[in-house]
């Protein structure tokens, strides 16, 4: 389960690139009850989505040339420069070279060999998100890729991830865990093969109390349903949504733990 006790390779930050941050803040405020707090006058329009005073994600304007609205998942690294170098050596691409974010930490924007974009965060003053696996916060990160085996080998070389395969209807699902801790408790995401003409990407999952009600609220505020709410065995009730600018994300009402 994803927690805020971040270890190497765990998702420790998440942000949304948007062409209209005010409109995006309004949408996610309606759907998840998030408030937006500015990161300050020197932050280039970047801000923090917060719930009950704790940061759940970041929001900023699109800064990379040709970038599309999207959520970016960040993974913890003790050395952003070394990770960026390893990405290039492993056949990936460094889109934005490592740089310091004031005194908060050091980051880099990267692309894996299959084309999925991600980022890394080397903490300093800011360790990462302040809320995870609670209602309306990040609980899972899922990679959709054309070659799951090659993708896992790439990320394993970066973060020493472990995995366990599960057979689910129509596909093999690879559950990802960090190198540290009990395998079940350290699980934070998964890898699945691409479906149809979709593109490789990381998709964040947010916990909700009612997936169907969340879908309805998202539609009322300009979102689009990509995958209608449905029950997934051993997981919960899941739906995929695109926000008003097309950034995809997923919501899940987790299945209650076995008695």
C-alpha positions, 0 to 999 in steps of 0.5 A: 500500500502506498504510504507517506513513509517514502523509500527509494522507488516509491511514488512520492510526488504527483503533479498535473500540467494544465493549460488553464490552472484555474479551471483545473483547480475548479474541476478537481475541487469539485470532484475531490474537494481539493483546495489550491495553495500557491507555491509563491511568487517565484514558483512560476504559477505552480501550486499545491492541491491540499485536502484538510491542510495536507498536500495531495498533489501539485498543479502547474502550467504546461512548460515543456514544448509540445506537452499535453495536459497530463498527470506525472508520477514522481518516484523517490531517488537518493540521487536524481543525477545518477538516475537520469544517467541510468535512464539514458543508459537504459534506452530512455530519455531525459526530457528535463535535466536534473535541477534544484527546486529551491530548497525543496529537492532536486528533480528530473523529467524522464521518459522510459524506452516505451514512451511513458513519461515520469519524473524523479524526486530527490527530497530535501526540505520536501519529502513528498506528498502529505496524504496517500491511500486515504480518501481523495488521495493517490493510492496506486500508480499503473503503467500501461505499456506495449512491452511489460517485460521490457518496461519492468526490466528498465525500472528494476534497473533504476529502482530495484523494484520487485514484482508479482504476476497475477492472472486476471481476465484477459491479461497478466497483471504485474504488481510492483513493489519497492525493494524494501519491506514486506512484498504485500505492504510495499506494493504501490502500482502495477504494469499492464499491456496496452489496450487498442491504440492507447499510448504508453503512460503512467496513470494515477489512481485516487481513492474514493468513497463512491466511484459512480458518484465521483464519475457523475460529478466529474461529468457534471464539471466537464470531465469525460468517462474513459472507462465506466465504473466496474467491479474488479475482483481483488481490487474494488470498483474502478473508473477511468476519467479524463479531466476537461483538458484530457488528462486521464486518471482513475478512481477506485473504491477499494474492495474491503479487506478480507475478514 
